[in-house]
């Protein structure tokens, strides 16, 4: 993904999740996805889908059982 696209996604996710501490970073050697961080913590992978000229994004976040115990 290009820098402009990453910046647009970052702005959208910051607004959606209500935090300025969220960053969207390019993945090494991958052009179809990016990594999402809150602070220094890896949070999710964001995949770019381009089907028949229609672009959409898939936000994939894993939640570990041990993380639920801390909540």
C-alpha positions in Angstrom: 0.0 0.0 0.0 1.1 3.5 -0.7 1.9 6.1 2.0 -1.2 8.2 1.1 -3.4 5.1 1.5 -1.8 4.2 4.8 -2.4 7.8 6.1 -6.1 7.7 5.0 -6.6 4.4 6.8 -4.8 5.6 9.9 -7.0 8.7 10.1 -10.1 6.6 9.6 -9.1 4.0 12.3 -8.1 6.8 14.8 -11.5 8.4 14.4 -13.4 5.1 14.6 -11.5 3.8 17.7 -11.2 7.2 19.3 -7.4 7.2 19.8 -4.5 9.2 18.3 -2.2 6.5 19.6 -3.0 4.2 16.7 -0.6 3.8 13.7 -0.9 2.0 10.4 2.5 0.7 9.1 3.6 -0.9 5.9 4.5 -4.5 6.1 7.9 -5.5 4.8 7.7 -7.3 1.5 3.9 -7.1 1.4 1.9 -4.7 -0.8 -1.6 -5.9 -0.1 -1.6 -5.4 3.7 -0.5 -3.3 6.6 0.0 -3.6 10.3 -2.0 -1.7 12.9 -0.4 -0.7 16.3 -1.8 0.9 19.3 1.2 2.5 21.0 4.0 -0.1 20.6 1.6 -3.1 20.7 0.8 -4.9 17.5 -3.0 -5.0 17.3 -4.1 -6.2 13.8 -3.4 -6.8 10.2 -5.3 -4.7 7.6 -5.8 -6.4 4.2 -6.5 -4.6 1.0 -9.1 -6.3 -1.3 -9.4 -5.2 -4.9 -12.1 -7.0 -6.7 -13.5 -5.8 -10.1 -12.2 -2.3 -9.4 -13.9 -2.2 -6.0 -11.5 -1.6 -3.1 -12.3 -2.7 0.4 -10.2 -3.4 3.6 -10.4 -6.3 6.0 -9.4 -5.6 9.6 -8.2 -8.9 11.2 -7.5 -8.9 15.0 -6.7 -11.9 17.1 -7.7 -11.9 20.8 -5.8 -14.3 23.0 -7.6 -16.0 25.9 -4.9 -14.8 28.3 -5.6 -11.2 27.2 -9.2 -11.5 28.4 -8.0 -12.4 31.9 -6.3 -9.1 32.2 -9.4 -7.1 31.3 
